[in-house]
Amino acid sequence: MSSKPDDDYLAKLTSSYSPVYGQAITIRPMQPEDLDIETEFVEGWSAETRYNRLFSTTVRTTPERLKQITRIDYTRDMALIATLMLEDREVQIGVARYVLRDDNKTCEFALAVADAWQHRGIGRALMLNLIDSAAAAGIETMVGDVLASNTPMLHFMRSIGFAIEAAPDGPEIRRVSKRLTPVAAPIQEKDAPAQNP
Ligand SMILES: CC(C)(COP(=O)(O)OP(=O)(O)OC[C@H]1O[C@@H](n2cnc3c(N)ncnc32)[C@H](O)[C@@H]1OP(=O)(O)O)[C@@H](O)C(=O)NCCC(=O)NCCS
């Protein structure tokens, strides 16, 4: 798929809900036009969030890298963002993304929510939407690496059915993985039971 999918495709992956004070949160696929709000979001992370997401407090996400990660292929990779309107301006408060591995069956995910918006169900909503979109794309397994010290995230992963194991990269990392439930394909005419005449 090109980096500019049609409006119908984007609309199918867009949803809205109000977890706090009636504030409407939209979850939708990221687009290249979101470079500014993604940059503001990433630059707003606290040291703790940066460490838990990037496993480092010193790594800087360069402008080139930000440009790269806002150009989504929607086939080999996907990014869903959570946004809301603040003073007539759309602000990004979370992102969940996956990248398909070369085996075409497994994807690696990452998740982050802005510090001020954590613990309000936004990470859960993003993650469940990402799992649905990966399953709908026919991906079989979702995996991710989480710091062993990131107990809230590990707790969350377990609560949505991820298995947690040691990771090859060392004792400070845990590998989390989940088999995705295949999405039933619509019944094709040739598969439909024969009709009695
Ligand atoms: C981890 C993170 C994505 C969770 O997002 P969130 O919006 O704060 O999470 P939610 O409010 O949706 O909560 C989801 C679950 O996480 C767990 N959780 C979240 N915060 C927690 C806390 N302070 N203590 C214990 N559990 C917590 C709970 O299991 C919760 O489920 P519940 O609501 O049924 O109790 C967010 O805290 C974050 O961005 N952290 C920094 C980056 C990071 O750690 N990314 C993961 C590595 S890829």
The ligand as a Gaussian input file, in Angstrom:
#p B3LYP/6-31G(d) Opt

LIG

0 1
 C        3.115000       1.789000      29.726000
 C        2.165000       2.826000      29.150000
 C        2.177000       2.757000      27.640000
 C        0.755000       2.512000      29.662000
 O       -0.145000       3.438000      29.122000
 P       -1.284000       4.063000      30.056000
 O       -2.178000       4.858000      29.194000
 O       -0.637000       4.745000      31.180000
 O       -1.977000       2.719000      30.559000
 P       -3.507000       2.491000      30.869000
 O       -4.039000       3.593000      31.707000
 O       -4.215000       2.167000      29.606000
 O       -3.412000       1.223000      31.774000
 C       -3.192000      -0.053000      31.195000
 C       -2.762000      -1.002000      32.230000
 O       -1.412000      -0.706000      32.576000
 C       -1.188000      -1.035000      33.918000
 N       -0.756000       0.170000      34.608000
 C       -0.670000       1.408000      34.071000
 N       -0.148000       2.246000      34.974000
 C        0.082000       1.518000      36.086000
 C        0.622000       1.807000      37.363000
 N        1.034000       3.033000      37.700000
 N        0.743000       0.815000      38.259000
 C        0.341000      -0.428000      37.957000
 N       -0.180000      -0.755000      36.753000
 C       -0.311000       0.207000      35.850000
 C       -2.471000      -1.576000      34.447000
 O       -2.453000      -2.983000      34.218000
 C       -3.506000      -0.971000      33.557000
 O       -4.633000      -1.758000      33.471000
 P       -5.943000      -1.378000      34.358000
 O       -6.380000      -0.041000      33.847000
 O       -6.901000      -2.468000      34.045000
 O       -5.468000      -1.336000      35.775000
 C        2.551000       4.266000      29.617000
 O        2.622000       4.299000      31.015000
 C        3.857000       4.742000      29.016000
 O        3.867000       5.367000      27.964000
 N        4.990000       4.460000      29.673000
 C        6.285000       4.872000      29.166000
 C        6.703000       4.138000      27.891000
 C        6.645000       2.641000      28.081000
 O        6.863000       2.106000      29.157000
 N        6.346000       1.956000      26.967000
 C        6.315000       0.500000      26.970000
 C        7.579000      -0.084000      26.395000
 S        7.346000      -0.456000      24.665000

